Amino acid sequence: MRPMMRPARRLPPVPAATRIDTASRDSELQFRQLLEALPAAVYTIDAEGRITFFNEAAADLWGCRPELGKSEWCGSWRLYWPDGRPMRHDECPMAVALKEGRQIRGAEAAAERPDGTRVPFLAYPTPLRDRSGALTGAVNTLIDITERKRNEEFEQHLVTIVESSDDAILSEDLDGIIKTWNPGAKRLFGYTAEEVIGKPITLLIPIDCHREEFDILSRIRRGECIDHYETVRRRKDGSLIEISVTVSPIKNAEGRIIGASKIARDITERRRTEQLTRRLASIVDSSDDAIVSKDLDGIIKTWNPGAERLFGYTAEEVIGKPITLLIPIDRHGEEPDILSRIQRGECIDHYETVRRRKDGSLIEISVTVSPIKNADGRIIGASKIARDITERRCTEQLTQRLASIVDSSDDAIVSKDLDGVIKTWNPGAERLFGYTAEEVIGKPITLLIPIDRHDEEPDILSRIQSGERIDHYETVRRRKDGSLVEISLTVSPIKNAEGAVVGASKTARDITERRRAQEQQNLLVREMSHRVNNLFAVTSGLVTLSARSARTPADMAEVVRDRLCALARAHGLTRPGLIDGDGKPCQDTILHALVQTILAPYVDPERVKDHGFFIITGPCLPIGGNAATSLALVMHELATNAAKYGALSSFGGYIHIDWSVKKDELLLTWKEHGGPSLDGQAKHEGFGSSLVRRLVTGQFGGQLSYDWKPKGLIIRLSVPVERLAM
């Protein structure tokens, strides 16, 4: 390190051998005064490199005053090359110029002052020679380029900013000719700098926007700046792009406006974001749901109209208040848990809970909570969407009740769409038709309809589509096993939320038993009518028979009374669901007792001792309750016919009833004697005979035959014994 020089300065000594006159000394003094007055740093050295002179500007540049005659080459504290490497003093431009005997122009270096500051400079050293041409020293001028360096760095900084900017930055002259074009402009518009520099700016402007450029340049000439002007420009590929452009005047060194600088930013994404934001804001404002935001301290930040409708508070009443304002005390523990999950970045979907309205009433809601993040992705709050589920809960409960009714119904309940495709199938349908839900859902309803009834379905669907309801439509359907089942069908339209008919609900009830009961009822009504008529006829016959044998009216009354009582007992045996006097079902009846009971009303006591009206023979055979009723009807009808037309209608007539059991069959013979002579088979079969045939062949599964012999009718019937036990 060089020692600090004393601030004293002295002029170079004049060699003693040299004679200088007064005029010469005056000239030298004037020259030194001239150098001293120069604003540039100037110093001189002798032929050995020792500093012999420096002016004030040089001392200011170095930040020190070198000792004349001792300091060599340069008076600076330290020297550095332009790239920052240290430079020895004997390597400085002044040393090179003296050693090589040549001028050096504008050599760059940097001087470091004792205080550590550095001053960049340009050196212009020039060797000095005497009249003989011998080197006597050198003079050096140092130009401080600190300001120039600062400007260069600033310009380079600006260039870096322009080159690295995402925005398009370009300049144009006042004629609208493009002068500069940064990489951002290339990315935005698609043109390279070579393609556009020197071209008119209208290359980028759609024809219908050309007037804009004229107005822009007019304002620029007036010195105006144009900020964030939103417009449309055209890319190289012809596509249009929305931009925001800022235009500023460019001035020359004299302050005269010579052009314009334009910064263009693509606002397509911003516009899209703005539109999305507006749409989202519209959705939030028009939503029926309550949409609320809060910070991580649970303070309400936003409140939409849906929240006002749901909770009863206006935005002014709740914004800035804690969210616990809406939470019942017994549910305050939910909020810390929700905030904890939100801070972990979780979303909470369809959380069902209870909240409190402004009026204090409670409301069931489903709430969805999502984190709100800032631009850096940090969670700063939560968005809540709350929906009133009171109606839904009522609907769910009603749906559950209806589903329970449908599932527990004995009826088949089925739904189908308007194409006749099965959509639902309850357990009752499985029991009625034999198919499981898996087997039929998605299949056509015609799967259940016999071919000869397929035409019913289009008519049903047509009526349903017109909104009609079909009640108690009786038809036939086919089970899985192929058997047919009689059903009563009720069909109702199914409508969607808009009221449009989208399908049909069918309720089918098995009416086989009802039909059978109706037929049985009809049969019983006819039978009762027939039996009443027969009873009148039998009663008339009994009176007539009794009158023949009665000696006095009292005798006749007694006989008639006894026969009517016997007839009533027989009639009791023929009632369906036979019960005894205690109201309990009767046990099996012995066939012999049954026949005797049924035929007792037709017996004439006065003639029983002679011959009797009936001869009953056969083994003991038990008869079940149902079989006894039917067999009693058969015996009653045969006896009634005999009383009206056969052996019992003649004095002295009688009937022989005999039965036996062979090969598990009851063989019974009814043989009439002493009745009117028969002239062949009756021309038509009456109700009684028809009833007998139906009971024997239908219920008993047996056989019946009539032999119309002139001396008397013979009836033979055979019945499986197993049928008699029923």
Phi and psi in degrees as a GROMACS rama.xvg file:
@    title "Ramachandran Plot"
@    xaxis  label "Phi"
@    yaxis  label "Psi"
@TYPE xy
-74.7423  140.703  ARG-2
-70.9763  151.497  PRO-3
-67.0107  131.57  MET-4
-81.9272  151.665  MET-5
-72.5002  144.641  ARG-6
-68.757  -5.63124  PRO-7
-66.7659  147.298  ALA-8
-135.347  140.395  ARG-9
-135.776  154.767  ARG-10
-76.5595  152.966  LEU-11
-60.4306  139.267  PRO-12
-69.9647  149.946  PRO-13
-93.6271  124.235  VAL-14
-52.5423  137.931  PRO-15
-62.5676  -29.921  ALA-16
-73.2137  -15.8874  ALA-17
-92.9174  133.648  THR-18
-103.461  116.922  ARG-19
-118.138  132.434  ILE-20
-84.1719  172.627  ASP-21
-60.2197  -38.0344  THR-22
-64.3114  -38.6278  ALA-23
-67.2959  -41.1858  SER-24
-65.1636  -38.377  ARG-25
-62.9733  -39.0794  ASP-26
-64.9756  -41.4436  SER-27
-65.5749  -39.6202  GLU-28
-63.0204  -42.1034  LEU-29
-63.069  -37.8972  GLN-30
-65.3931  -41.5671  PHE-31
-67.2723  -38.1171  ARG-32
-63.3819  -36.0934  GLN-33
-64.1427  -45.9356  LEU-34
-62.7275  -36.9514  LEU-35
-65.3218  -31.5775  GLU-36
-83.1087  -11.6484  ALA-37
-66.8112  141.437  LEU-38
-74.9614  -19.4683  PRO-39
-85.0139  152.308  ALA-40
-75.0411  126.73  ALA-41
-134.449  134.919  VAL-42
-147.278  163.385  TYR-43
-128.705  156.228  THR-44
-132.063  159.523  ILE-45
-88.6382  -172.578  ASP-46
-66.6865  -20.2709  ALA-47
-92.4637  -0.217388  GLU-48
92.8391  5.16035  GLY-49
-81.5703  139.547  ARG-50
-71.1932  129.435  ILE-51
-113.235  -16.6498  THR-52
-161.916  146.006  PHE-53
-152.653  146.205  PHE-54
-94.1325  177.99  ASN-55
-63.1718  -36.0688  GLU-56
-62.5622  -36.0921  ALA-57
-68.0241  -41.5408  ALA-58
-62.213  -39.1406  ALA-59
-64.6677  -41.2925  ASP-60
-65.0639  -42.8597  LEU-61
-76.2128  -27.9957  TRP-62
78.6033  16.233  GLY-63
-160.718  171.991  CYS-64
-121.138  107.731  ARG-65
-69.2848  157.282  PRO-66
-84.1936  121.305  GLU-67
-65.847  140.598  LEU-68
84.2148  -9.50744  GLY-69
-121.02  -46.8183  LYS-70
-67.4226  138.838  SER-71
-114.193  144.317  GLU-72
68.386  -49.5484  TRP-73
-155.621  146.208  CYS-74
-91.0214  6.54211  GLY-75
-76.3651  157.226  SER-76
-64.7739  -52.6761  TRP-77
-140.717  161.201  ARG-78
-125.987  151.274  LEU-79
-141.111  144.682  TYR-80
-69.496  164.752  TRP-81
-59.2706  -27.4952  PRO-82
-86.0953  4.14194  ASP-83
96.8711  -3.29298  GLY-84
-75.6353  145.023  ARG-85
-62.3741  145.238  PRO-86
-121.58  128.964  MET-87
-72.1647  152.326  ARG-88
-62.4477  -34.1672  HIS-89
-77.0998  1.02894  ASP-90
-104.164  -0.751209  GLU-91
-70.5472  161.165  CYS-92
-54.4088  -36.421  PRO-93
-62.773  -43.6069  MET-94
-64.4988  -42.3583  ALA-95
-63.6753  -42.8488  VAL-96
-62.2962  -42.813  ALA-97
-70.6357  -43.337  LEU-98
-66.6577  -36.6787  LYS-99
-97.4791  -6.01897  GLU-100
64.2649  37.7805  GLY-101
-139.755  155.998  ARG-102
-73.3609  147.246  GLN-103
-127.041  131.869  ILE-104
-118.984  116.876  ARG-105
72.4658  32.366  GLY-106
-72.2501  129.029  ALA-107
-93.421  139.424  GLU-108
-157.47  179.042  ALA-109
-136.608  135.05  ALA-110
-102.556  132.434  ALA-111
-101.453  126.388  GLU-112
-79.1455  165.014  ARG-113
-58.9055  -27.6402  PRO-114
-82.1572  2.7959  ASP-115
95.0533  -12.1883  GLY-116
-74.1859  150.1  THR-117
-117.032  142.578  ARG-118
-123.089  112.666  VAL-119
-73.729  143.315  PRO-120
-148.735  164.674  PHE-121
-112.722  131.265  LEU-122
-103.56  138.093  ALA-123
-127.004  67.1397  TYR-124
-76.1713  142.213  PRO-125
-134.469  124.14  THR-126
-64.4414  148.373  PRO-127
-111.628  138.241  LEU-128
-130.047  154.334  ARG-129
-86.8709  -172.576  ASP-130
-65.4654  -21.7622  ARG-131
-86.6927  -5.68944  SER-132
92.5223  2.85985  GLY-133
-78.4986  142.261  ALA-134
-67.1025  127.745  LEU-135
-115.158  -7.99228  THR-136
155.217  -156.539  GLY-137
-158.253  153.151  ALA-138
-116.935  141.722  VAL-139
-132.216  134.112  ASN-140
-110.433  126.592  THR-141
-109.749  121.973  LEU-142
-102.278  116.416  ILE-143
-68.4214  118.605  ASP-144
-111.502  25.8715  ILE-145
-57.5994  -47.8949  THR-146
-65.4036  -40.3511  GLU-147
-63.6406  -41.2086  ARG-148
-62.5075  -41.8646  LYS-149
-62.349  -42.3697  ARG-150
-64.9653  -39.8183  ASN-151
-63.0718  -43.6378  GLU-152
-63.6281  -40.4586  GLU-153
-64.0337  -43.6847  PHE-154
-62.3656  -41.0468  GLU-155
-65.1886  -37.4899  GLN-156
-62.2562  -43.327  HIS-157
-64.0209  -41.603  LEU-158
-60.6924  -43.0976  VAL-159
-61.3554  -43.3422  THR-160
-60.8283  -47.1774  ILE-161
-62.9258  -43.7411  VAL-162
-68.9278  -33.0481  GLU-163
-93.9913  -4.39123  SER-164
-68.1372  140.6  SER-165
-73.5853  -21.8226  ASP-166
-77.7527  155.871  ASP-167
-81.7172  122.841  ALA-168
-122.175  121.696  ILE-169
-144.604  162.794  LEU-170
-129.625  155.047  SER-171
-142.353  155.206  GLU-172
-85.409  -177.11  ASP-173
-73.8577  -4.84172  LEU-174
-96.2019  3.69647  ASP-175
79.0447  23.2675  GLY-176
-95.6352  129.948  ILE-177
-68.2698  130.86  ILE-178
-112.461  -37.4806  LYS-179
-135.114  159.715  THR-180
-157.383  112.167  TRP-181
-90.2587  169.148  ASN-182
-58.6389  -32.0588  PRO-183
-62.4161  -35.4781  GLY-184
-67.1888  -36.7286  ALA-185
-63.3676  -45.1177  LYS-186
-64.1401  -37.7108  ARG-187
-75.8491  -43.9894  LEU-188
-103.847  -16.1541  PHE-189
91.7061  -9.46311  GLY-190
-91.3625  145.63  TYR-191
-82.169  165.785  THR-192
-59.7854  -40.1448  ALA-193
-62.627  -29.1044  GLU-194
-78.5768  -22.2669  GLU-195
-118.445  -26.6231  VAL-196
-62.3537  128.285  ILE-197
94.3888  -8.33481  GLY-198
-96.6254  155.835  LYS-199
-68.8081  146.252  PRO-200
-63.1441  -21.8208  ILE-201
-63.894  -10.5896  THR-202
-56.3339  -30.0171  LEU-203
-97.0934  -5.50264  LEU-204
-106.591  126.486  ILE-205
-59.0879  150.045  PRO-206
-54.9542  -41.0045  ILE-207
-73.4091  -2.04324  ASP-208
-114.181  7.13526  CYS-209
-59.2942  -32.3286  HIS-210
-61.9691  -27.8047  ARG-211
-58.3654  -43.0822  GLU-212
-65.1362  -39.413  GLU-213
-60.1295  -44.6053  PHE-214
-65.8315  -40.0258  ASP-215
-61.5541  -48.7984  ILE-216
-64.9294  -34.6824  LEU-217
-62.5159  -42.9661  SER-218
-69.2449  -36.8244  ARG-219
-63.9047  -41.9268  ILE-220
-60.4637  -28.4471  ARG-221
-84.5402  2.02578  ARG-222
84.758  12.1299  GLY-223
-80.5576  153.945  GLU-224
-106.938  144.76  CYS-225
-117.798  116.821  ILE-226
-106.288  131.229  ASP-227
50.7113  50.6602  HIS-228
-83.7473  117.432  TYR-229
-92.7129  128.227  GLU-230
-153.633  -167.848  THR-231
-127.112  137.917  VAL-232
-130.163  167.001  ARG-233
-110.409  133.084  ARG-234
-81.1827  173.158  ARG-235
-60.4943  -35.927  LYS-236
-79.9503  3.62376  ASP-237
92.1514  -12.7711  GLY-238
-73.2331  152.06  SER-239
-94.8335  149.722  LEU-240
-138.209  136.578  ILE-241
-84.1537  130.685  GLU-242
-134.135  159.27  ILE-243
-113.752  123.046  SER-244
-119.383  136.403  VAL-245
-115.621  127.984  THR-246
-121.933  131.152  VAL-247
-129.236  147.726  SER-248
-69.2153  146.817  PRO-249
-107.535  128.331  ILE-250
-114.608  149.877  LYS-251
-86.5966  -173.181  ASN-252
-61.5475  -27.6132  ALA-253
-86.3173  0.117253  GLU-254
86.1216  8.04256  GLY-255
-85.3442  136.902  ARG-256
-73.0136  125.095  ILE-257
-122.255  -4.76329  ILE-258
-179.658  -163.757  GLY-259
-140.365  142.276  ALA-260
-104.407  132.037  SER-261
-121.348  132.772  LYS-262
-117.239  116.711  ILE-263
-114.499  131.632  ALA-264
-120.771  133.131  ARG-265
-69.0326  118.406  ASP-266
-110.868  16.693  ILE-267
-57.9574  -48.6334  THR-268
-66.9397  -37.9408  GLU-269
-64.4209  -42.7629  ARG-270
-61.5387  -42.5174  ARG-271
-62.4783  -41.7723  ARG-272
-64.691  -41.2329  THR-273
-62.8756  -43.3942  GLU-274
-63.1282  -42.9496  GLN-275
-62.9419  -41.7524  LEU-276
-61.9695  -42.7447  THR-277
-64.2191  -41.25  ARG-278
-63.8564  -44.4885  ARG-279
-63.1942  -40.6202  LEU-280
-62.969  -40.0712  ALA-281
-64.0955  -41.7419  SER-282
-62.3839  -45.5897  ILE-283
-61.3567  -44.17  VAL-284
-68.7223  -34.1822  ASP-285
-93.9343  -4.40525  SER-286
-66.9277  140.457  SER-287
-73.8487  -20.8843  ASP-288
-78.1716  154.874  ASP-289
-81.9302  123.366  ALA-290
-120.413  118.179  ILE-291
-133.418  144.72  VAL-292
-121.393  153.033  SER-293
-145.012  159.219  LYS-294
-88.1292  -176.94  ASP-295
-74.2411  -5.42574  LEU-296
-94.9823  4.39318  ASP-297
78.5657  21.3051  GLY-298
-92.9084  130.352  ILE-299
-68.5177  130.254  ILE-300
-111.697  -37.4308  LYS-301
-135.478  158.423  THR-302
-156.234  112.773  TRP-303
-90.5869  168.766  ASN-304
-57.3935  -33.1191  PRO-305
-62.0428  -35.6299  GLY-306
-67.6931  -37.7875  ALA-307
-63.1994  -42.4528  GLU-308
-66.4266  -38.7951  ARG-309
-73.97  -45.0139  LEU-310
-102.286  -16.8264  PHE-311
91.7002  -10.4053  GLY-312
-89.895  144.844  TYR-313
-81.512  165.158  THR-314
-59.7736  -39.871  ALA-315
-62.9077  -29.2183  GLU-316
-78.4816  -23.3741  GLU-317
-117.325  -26.3543  VAL-318
-62.2683  128.815  ILE-319
93.1871  -7.42766  GLY-320
-96.2541  157.708  LYS-321
-70.5163  146.428  PRO-322
-64.0273  -20.86  ILE-323
-64.131  -11.7889  THR-324
-55.0584  -29.6117  LEU-325
-97.4016  -4.63898  LEU-326
-105.013  126.19  ILE-327
-58.4469  149.552  PRO-328
-55.7565  -40.048  ILE-329
-73.055  -1.68009  ASP-330
-120.269  13.2069  ARG-331
-61.568  -24.9023  HIS-332
-67.4419  -16.7455  GLY-333
-68.8923  -37.9937  GLU-334
-63.643  -46.6934  GLU-335
-58.8525  -37.1728  PRO-336
-66.0223  -42.106  ASP-337
-62.4913  -47.8798  ILE-338
-63.0199  -37.5124  LEU-339
-62.2235  -43.5213  SER-340
-68.1873  -37.9381  ARG-341
-63.5205  -42.1854  ILE-342
-64.6764  -23.5865  GLN-343
-85.2035  0.263975  ARG-344
88.031  10.2835  GLY-345
-80.1486  154.188  GLU-346
-107.21  144.142  CYS-347
-116.184  115.284  ILE-348
-105.043  131.432  ASP-349
50.2174  50.6028  HIS-350
-82.8608  116.961  TYR-351
-92.8701  127.467  GLU-352
-153.112  -168.053  THR-353
-127.757  137.443  VAL-354
-129.121  166.79  ARG-355
-110.124  131.902  ARG-356
-79.8314  172.088  ARG-357
-59.3192  -36.3461  LYS-358
-79.9059  3.61632  ASP-359
91.7863  -11.7411  GLY-360
-72.8081  152.098  SER-361
-95.0218  149.671  LEU-362
-138.772  135.628  ILE-363
-82.9758  130.1  GLU-364
-134.301  158.688  ILE-365
-112.397  122.081  SER-366
-118.421  136.354  VAL-367
-116.46  127.449  THR-368
-121.551  131.188  VAL-369
-129.706  147.07  SER-370
-68.1958  146.156  PRO-371
-106.699  128.226  ILE-372
-115.5  150.224  LYS-373
-86.3282  -173.72  ASN-374
-61.8672  -24.4602  ALA-375
-88.5029  1.58511  ASP-376
84.5602  7.91053  GLY-377
-85.8067  135.995  ARG-378
-72.7207  124.755  ILE-379
-121.825  -4.52998  ILE-380
179.282  -162.659  GLY-381
-143.163  145.535  ALA-382
-106.784  132.448  SER-383
-120.787  132.127  LYS-384
-116.821  117.439  ILE-385
-115.395  132.555  ALA-386
-122.753  133.443  ARG-387
-69.3155  118.417  ASP-388
-110.796  16.0666  ILE-389
-58.5393  -49.5667  THR-390
-64.4335  -39.0042  GLU-391
-64.1664  -40.7657  ARG-392
-62.0521  -42.4544  ARG-393
-62.0893  -42.6097  CYS-394
-64.0156  -41.7751  THR-395
-62.0489  -43.4093  GLU-396
-63.576  -42.0604  GLN-397
-63.9324  -42.2431  LEU-398
-61.8355  -41.9147  THR-399
-63.2218  -41.0784  GLN-400
-64.0313  -44.7108  ARG-401
-63.651  -40.9196  LEU-402
-62.6492  -39.0019  ALA-403
-64.5725  -40.9837  SER-404
-62.3004  -46.4069  ILE-405
-61.8986  -44.5188  VAL-406
-67.8077  -32.743  ASP-407
-92.8919  -3.47246  SER-408
-68.4592  140.539  SER-409
-73.8367  -21.2552  ASP-410
-78.4338  155.869  ASP-411
-81.5927  123.522  ALA-412
-121.099  118.165  ILE-413
-132.671  144.052  VAL-414
-120.732  153.069  SER-415
-145.107  159.445  LYS-416
-88.1198  -176.257  ASP-417
-75.3388  -4.70488  LEU-418
-94.4761  3.74499  ASP-419
78.8177  20.7432  GLY-420
-95.3269  130.983  VAL-421
-68.3252  131.255  ILE-422
-112.923  -36.3483  LYS-423
-137.116  158.765  THR-424
-156.68  113.061  TRP-425
-91.1912  168.737  ASN-426
-58.0384  -32.1289  PRO-427
-62.3407  -36.3738  GLY-428
-67.0794  -38.2622  ALA-429
-62.7712  -41.94  GLU-430
-66.8235  -37.9226  ARG-431
-75.2407  -43.913  LEU-432
-103.397  -16.1604  PHE-433
91.8394  -9.67814  GLY-434
-91.4037  144.871  TYR-435
-82.2398  165.104  THR-436
-59.7117  -39.9428  ALA-437
-62.4801  -29.1454  GLU-438
-78.7736  -23.5261  GLU-439
-117.597  -26.2895  VAL-440
-62.1948  128.808  ILE-441
93.9493  -8.07247  GLY-442
-96.2613  158.353  LYS-443
-70.524  146.984  PRO-444
-64.9453  -20.8504  ILE-445
-64.2431  -11.635  THR-446
-56.0538  -28.6215  LEU-447
-98.369  -5.5299  LEU-448
-103.366  126.264  ILE-449
-58.945  148.68  PRO-450
-54.7828  -40.7408  ILE-451
-72.0483  -1.15789  ASP-452
-121.545  13.1439  ARG-453
-61.1186  -26.0959  HIS-454
-70.3847  -13.3734  ASP-455
-68.3128  -36.468  GLU-456
-64.2812  -47.6376  GLU-457
-57.5102  -38.5878  PRO-458
-66.0175  -41.8899  ASP-459
-62.0448  -47.2966  ILE-460
-62.7907  -38.7238  LEU-461
-62.3671  -43.1795  SER-462
-68.4805  -37.4446  ARG-463
-65.0616  -43.7246  ILE-464
-61.7922  -28.0057  GLN-465
-85.1071  4.36997  SER-466
88.5357  6.92158  GLY-467
-75.4277  156.61  GLU-468
-113.218  137.911  ARG-469
-112.399  117.845  ILE-470
-106.992  130.863  ASP-471
51.2236  50.9656  HIS-472
-84.0037  115.95  TYR-473
-91.7402  127.946  GLU-474
-154.078  -168.388  THR-475
-127.644  138.887  VAL-476
-130.545  165.658  ARG-477
-108.957  132.219  ARG-478
-80.6936  171.763  ARG-479
-58.7264  -35.4301  LYS-480
-81.187  3.62373  ASP-481
92.781  -14.0501  GLY-482
-72.2815  153.727  SER-483
-96.078  147.297  LEU-484
-134.675  133.224  VAL-485
-82.2023  130.863  GLU-486
-133.545  157.878  ILE-487
-109.28  124.399  SER-488
-114.484  129.068  LEU-489
-117.506  125.959  THR-490
-122.59  130.093  VAL-491
-126.833  146.196  SER-492
-68.3612  144.886  PRO-493
-106.206  126.9  ILE-494
-115.176  149.936  LYS-495
-86.1282  -173.499  ASN-496
-62.6154  -25.8068  ALA-497
-87.8162  -1.14678  GLU-498
89.9389  3.49064  GLY-499
-80.8222  139.944  ALA-500
-72.3938  123.044  VAL-501
-118.837  -5.57519  VAL-502
-179.72  -165.113  GLY-503
-142.154  144.61  ALA-504
-106.816  130.334  SER-505
-118.806  131.369  LYS-506
-116.516  116.447  THR-507
-114.092  131.418  ALA-508
-120.568  131.734  ARG-509
-68.9264  117.851  ASP-510
-110.775  18.4505  ILE-511
-58.909  -50.1616  THR-512
-65.2092  -37.382  GLU-513
-65.5617  -41.8453  ARG-514
-61.6135  -43.5789  ARG-515
-63.0352  -41.0374  ARG-516
-65.281  -39.046  ALA-517
-63.0353  -43.3567  GLN-518
-63.0065  -42.09  GLU-519
-62.8164  -40.0919  GLN-520
-64.1764  -44.2695  GLN-521
-60.6262  -41.7935  ASN-522
-62.0699  -43.1022  LEU-523
-64.3958  -37.8969  LEU-524
-63.0426  -45.2726  VAL-525
-64.1685  -40.7741  ARG-526
-63.8511  -42.5553  GLU-527
-61.8927  -42.7401  MET-528
-60.8152  -46.0759  SER-529
-63.266  -41.4135  HIS-530
-68.9974  -37.4297  ARG-531
-60.8822  -44.0189  VAL-532
-61.1753  -43.0246  ASN-533
-63.3839  -40.1685  ASN-534
-60.7379  -40.5756  LEU-535
-62.9654  -41.3142  PHE-536
-66.292  -44.0742  ALA-537
-63.1864  -43.4904  VAL-538
-59.3495  -42.5357  THR-539
-60.8125  -43.2014  SER-540
-64.4298  -40.6729  GLY-541
-62.6859  -40.8371  LEU-542
-63.1992  -43.5061  VAL-543
-63.0653  -47.1647  THR-544
-62.8139  -40.3395  LEU-545
-67.1043  -36.1624  SER-546
-65.1059  -32.7139  ALA-547
-65.8259  -36.2156  ARG-548
-100.306  -12.0904  SER-549
-77.4215  139.089  ALA-550
-92.5984  -29.4655  ARG-551
-134.903  161.926  THR-552
-58.0732  -35.4949  PRO-553
-64.9285  -42.1507  ALA-554
-60.1241  -43.0692  ASP-555
-63.4733  -42.521  MET-556
-61.9501  -40.7956  ALA-557
-65.1525  -44.0187  GLU-558
-63.5175  -45.7431  VAL-559
-62.3308  -41.7098  VAL-560
-61.1312  -43.9428  ARG-561
-62.7552  -42.7766  ASP-562
-68.2981  -37.8014  ARG-563
-65.4306  -37.6164  LEU-564
-65.034  -42.0006  CYS-565
-62.5353  -41.1583  ALA-566
-62.1887  -38.7056  LEU-567
-64.1832  -39.5303  ALA-568
-64.3456  -41.6033  ARG-569
-63.8058  -39.6705  ALA-570
-62.6081  -35.2738  HIS-571
-62.9527  -35.1619  GLY-572
-66.2421  -25.16  LEU-573
-92.6879  3.37636  THR-574
-77.3231  134.947  ARG-575
-62.0827  147.808  PRO-576
67.1282  47.5573  GLY-577
-57.1038  130.056  LEU-578
-129.657  158.182  ILE-579
-90.6388  -173.02  ASP-580
-66.8274  -20.9079  GLY-581
-87.4506  2.2415  ASP-582
81.503  12.6808  GLY-583
-104.034  150.045  LYS-584
-59.462  140.851  PRO-585
-70.6169  149.186  CYS-586
-79.2411  179.636  GLN-587
-56.5252  144.672  ASP-588
-103.435  140.531  THR-589
-79.0845  132.85  ILE-590
-54.9109  -42.7282  LEU-591
-60.6473  -44.4789  HIS-592
-65.6023  -37.8899  ALA-593
-61.0898  -48.0231  LEU-594
-63.837  -43.0234  VAL-595
-61.5803  -43.3718  GLN-596
-63.5587  -43.1924  THR-597
-68.0734  -37.6117  ILE-598
-89.3573  -8.59725  LEU-599
-55.7261  -39.1117  ALA-600
-62.3505  -18.705  PRO-601
-95.3475  2.48046  TYR-602
-86.2835  133.079  VAL-603
-95.9927  111.068  ASP-604
-58.0356  -30.5545  PRO-605
-70.3964  -21.8337  GLU-606
-107.097  -7.47626  ARG-607
-61.7644  -35.7098  VAL-608
-70.2746  -24.7521  LYS-609
-84.1217  -56.8734  ASP-610
-142.627  -37.8783  HIS-611
85.4665  155.595  GLY-612
-82.2104  -25.1172  PHE-613
-131.759  143.032  PHE-614
-119.591  118.687  ILE-615
-117.118  119.65  ILE-616
-135.774  144.484  THR-617
154.591  160.395  GLY-618
-70.8631  164.953  PRO-619
-71.8256  126.231  CYS-620
-141.524  117.027  LEU-621
-72.6649  143.306  PRO-622
-123.217  131.594  ILE-623
-67.0944  164.777  GLY-624
-56.8762  -51.5625  GLY-625
-65.3046  -42.261  ASN-626
-65.3275  -36.6545  ALA-627
-62.6172  -40.9601  ALA-628
-61.4221  -47.6341  THR-629
-66.8864  -41.6373  SER-630
-67.5067  -33.6076  LEU-631
-62.7109  -39.8241  ALA-632
-62.3143  -40.9474  LEU-633
-61.3839  -50.1263  VAL-634
-60.7899  -42.1139  MET-635
-62.2001  -44.8459  HIS-636
-66.3233  -40.7916  GLU-637
-64.1891  -40.9315  LEU-638
-67.8583  -38.1953  ALA-639
-62.5675  -46.1245  THR-640
-62.3655  -38.1414  ASN-641
-66.1633  -35.5227  ALA-642
-70.2214  -32.6532  ALA-643
-86.4309  -38.9359  LYS-644
-126.893  -17.1959  TYR-645
-108.191  -143.284  GLY-646
-60.4506  -33.1528  ALA-647
-77.0983  -7.98871  LEU-648
-86.2149  -7.31706  SER-649
-115.21  145.788  SER-650
-68.6892  126.725  PHE-651
93.2277  -3.35501  GLY-652
-77.8833  153.153  GLY-653
-152.172  170.802  TYR-654
-131.669  139.497  ILE-655
-110.624  118.918  HIS-656
-111.306  123.953  ILE-657
-136.471  144.306  ASP-658
-144.607  159.288  TRP-659
-150.508  165.512  SER-660
-118.458  121.637  VAL-661
-136.869  129.254  LYS-662
50.9756  48.4908  LYS-663
62.2699  26.5569  ASP-664
-129.901  140.061  GLU-665
-86.3601  122.904  LEU-666
-110.293  112.206  LEU-667
-118.118  134.381  LEU-668
-119.08  131.331  THR-669
-113.076  111.549  TRP-670
-124.674  120.942  LYS-671
-96.9919  142.649  GLU-672
-132.401  144.479  HIS-673
75.2877  16.8247  GLY-674
-92.4993  -175.639  GLY-675
-58.6432  148.952  PRO-676
-67.1972  136.571  SER-677
-96.5446  138.868  LEU-678
-113.228  63.1902  ASP-679
81.9295  -176.823  GLY-680
-66.3761  145.971  GLN-681
-60.1219  146.7  ALA-682
-67.9275  -31.9027  LYS-683
-142.538  156.549  HIS-684
-95.4905  119.875  GLU-685
-76.0867  178.876  GLY-686
-61.6656  -42.4412  PHE-687
-60.4052  -46.6436  GLY-688
-64.1201  -39.3424  SER-689
-63.333  -40.933  SER-690
-63.2892  -42.5688  LEU-691
-59.5809  -47.2731  VAL-692
-62.6339  -42.1792  ARG-693
-64.5667  -41.619  ARG-694
-66.9045  -43.609  LEU-695
-68.5227  -49.0037  VAL-696
-83.4501  -34.0313  THR-697
-85.4613  -63.4535  GLY-698
-71.168  -43.5544  GLN-699
-87.4745  -15.019  PHE-700
64.5686  31.6294  GLY-701
-106.563  -162.184  GLY-702
-127.948  150.226  GLN-703
-138.515  135.151  LEU-704
-140.181  147.124  SER-705
-116.332  132.851  TYR-706
-119.111  104.684  ASP-707
-87.4602  76.159  TRP-708
-83.1327  148.227  LYS-709
-58.1525  -34.3841  PRO-710
-80.8342  -15.9201  LYS-711
162.135  150.019  GLY-712
-73.0203  136.023  LEU-713
-118.465  124.831  ILE-714
-116.785  130.634  ILE-715
-121.655  134.223  ARG-716
-136.766  144.919  LEU-717
-127.128  135.154  SER-718
-137.491  133.727  VAL-719
-58.586  131.636  PRO-720
-59.2292  -34.7172  VAL-721
-62.6437  -29.0282  GLU-722
-72.0823  -25.3998  ARG-723
-75.4001  -16.7024  LEU-724
-84.4031  -8.52542  ALA-725
